[in-house]
Amino acid sequence: MKKVLIARDILALLEQDRAFLDRTDLRVFVAATNDEVLNIHRAERVDLIMTKLDLPGMASEKLFGLIREDAALRTVSTIMCCANTPEAIKQSSQCRVNAVLLEPLHPVLLMAKAQQLLDIAARETIRVLLGVVVDGSFGDEAFYCRTKNISATGLMIETRKRLVEGARLTCQFYLPDATRIQAAGKIVRIIQQTPGDGDQQYGLMFTDIAPETRQQLSDFVESSRQRSQPGGR
């Protein structure tokens, strides 16, 4: 069980799509101030802190100075979100966090970075969060789904959105190393269709993907396959 401590404002962003928060292998704590961040981390020894530079309470530089100088607290991974200004970026870099993300925050990028730092991304299948726009006769409605698997030619996706075979999609997602992937595709297979509001699974084939993007996907899939083998890193 991984423990994640999230600033309240960031939690509101993640709750737009609860794919990350609803993981059964996560326990989530919420803080409204930097003082609460420190107190919760001291009590719970969390694995990841997701916070904002301008959180109320003690200065963020002081907070992370106390954390990094404490042998019992310093091993935590940290993500800091800040305004896209030179001053805020410089101030964030002085906090010795693992990653700095600039506002406005993209929830997919935020969750991909969190998965990377927690090392909870894929087990038997490769899973990243996927931002999708349905085009053509289905309108320009954006929604999020999850990938069950990834290849250089397509995806297996999981979503509560009801799609039909032949539906054309524009996909954007981030690999765990924050590489941005964008491609167009169409639904070629309905893998699972259940009544009610449960998740549905679909096979998506890429119809328009840049050669360099296809190569990035191939490299990612091969690297993930090697890490999953005995003796892999």
N, C-alpha and C positions, 0 to 999 in steps of 0.2 A: 504494500500500500504506500503510494507516494503522497506526500503532504505539500499542498500548494497554498501559499498566502497571497491573496489578491487585493489590491486597492479597490475600494468600493466603486469608483468611477470606471475602472477597467472591467469589473464584474458586470456592470450594466451593459457594456459593449459585448462581452462574451455571451450574455444571456439572449442576445439576438438569435443565436443558434447554439444550442446547448450540447452539441456533439462532444466538445472537449469537457465541459463541466459534468456531464452525465456518465463519464467513464467510471466503471466500478472499481478501478484500481487507483482512484484519486480520492483524497479527503481534502476539502476546500475550507480555508479560513478567510475571513474578510476583515480588513482594517480600514478605518476612516482617517487615521493620522499616522505619522511616522512613529509616534510614541507607542501606539497600538501594535505597529509592525514589530518593533523591538520586543515588546512584552510577549506577544504571541510566539515569536521565533524563539525566545528564551525558554518558553514553556513547552513548545511542541517540537523544536528542532526541525523546521520544515525543510523540504528539498528544493523548493523554488519560491522566490519572491517576485511577484509581478506588480510593479508600483509606478508612481508618477513622480517626477522631479519636484513638482510644486505641492506635494501632499502637505496638509497642515501639520503643525507640531514642530518638533526639532528639525533643523536643517537636514536635508538628505545627505550632505557631505558628512555631517556628524553621525547620523544613523549608520551609514555604511562604514565609517571609520571605526565605530564601536564593534560592528559585526566582524570586520576583517581582522581586527586586532584581538579577537577572542577566539582561542583555539577550539572552543566547543561550538562556535557559531559560524566560523568563517567558511566552512565547506559548502554552504548553500549556494545554489545557482541563482542569478539575478537578472531580471529584465527591467529596464527603466524606460519609460515613455516621457518624451519632452517636446516642447514646441520646436518648430523648425527654424530656429534662430541661432546665430553663432554663439550668443551668450549662453543659451540653454544647453546647446551641444557641448560647449566647453565645460560648463558646470557639471553636466552628467558624466563626462569623461573623468572628472575628478572623484567620482563616487566609486570607482573600481568595480563596476558591474560587468556582467558577462556580455550583455547586449544592450544597445541603445536603439530604440525605435522612435521615429519621428511622427508627430501628429500632423494631419489626422491619421489615426490608427486604422490599419486594415485588419479586420478580425482574422482573416485567413493567415496573413503573415504572422500575426501575434501568436496564433495557436500553433503554427508550424514551428516557430522558434521555441515555444514552450515544450512541444513534443521533443524537439531536438535536445534541449537541455535536460529533460527528464529521461530521455532515452526510452520512451514508451511508444514510439511510432509503430512499427509493425511487428507482429509476431508471426503467425502463419501466412498472413497476406500483407501486402504493402498498403498502408492506409494514410491518405492525406486528405485534408478538407478541400473541397472543390467549389468554386464559384461558377455558376452556370447561368446563361441567358438563353431562353428558348426563343428562337426566331421563326421566320416564315409565317405560316398561318396561325401560329400559336401566340403571336404577339411578343413584345419585348419584356417579358416578366423575368426578373432575376430571382434566383433562389440558391440555397446551399445544399450540397449533398456530400457524401463521403465516397471515396473510392474503395472498393474491395480488392482491386488489383490493378496494376498498371503495366502496360507494355508500350513498345514503340509504335504500335499500330492502333491502340485503342485502350479503353478503360472498362472495368466493370464498376458500375456506380450503384449507390444505395441511397434512396431518398423517399420521403413520404409523398413527394410530388407524383401525380399520376401522369405518365407519358405514354405515347403510342408508338408503335413501330414506324420508323421513318421520320420521326420528329428530329429536326435539325437543331443542334445546340452550339453555342459558343462557350468554350470552357476556359477558365483561368484559374490556376492554382499554383502553389509554391511547394517545391520539394523541401525536405527537412533542412537542407543547407541554405534555404531562402532563395534558390533559383526560381525565377518566375517562368511559368509555362503557359502559353496561350495557343489554342488550336480550335478548329471547327470540326464538328463531327455529326453523326446521326445515329439514332437508336436502331440497331439491327436485330436485337433480340430482347424479349421480355423474359427474364430468368425466373422471376417469382412474382406472382400476383395474388395478394391476399385481400380479403374483405376488410373494411374498416380503415383506420388511420395508420396502420403499421407501415414499416419501411418496405419499399419495393426495390427490386434489383433489376438492372438493365445492362445489356451489352452495348457499348458505344464504340463505333469505328471512326477513326479520324478521317476526315475528307479533305482537310486543308491544314497542313502543318509544315512549318519551315524546316528545311533539311537540318539546320543546326539545332533546332528544337528537338527533332526526332533523335538526333545523336545524343543530346543531353539526356533524354529519357532512356535510351539504350544503355548509356554509361551508368545511370542511376540504378536501373534494374539489375545490371550485371554486378555492380558493386554490392547491392543488397543481397543478391543471391550468394555471392562469395562470403559475406559476413554470416549468413545463415548456415553455412556448411561447417562441419566439425573442424576446429582449428582456425576458422575465419576470424578476422578482427572486427 
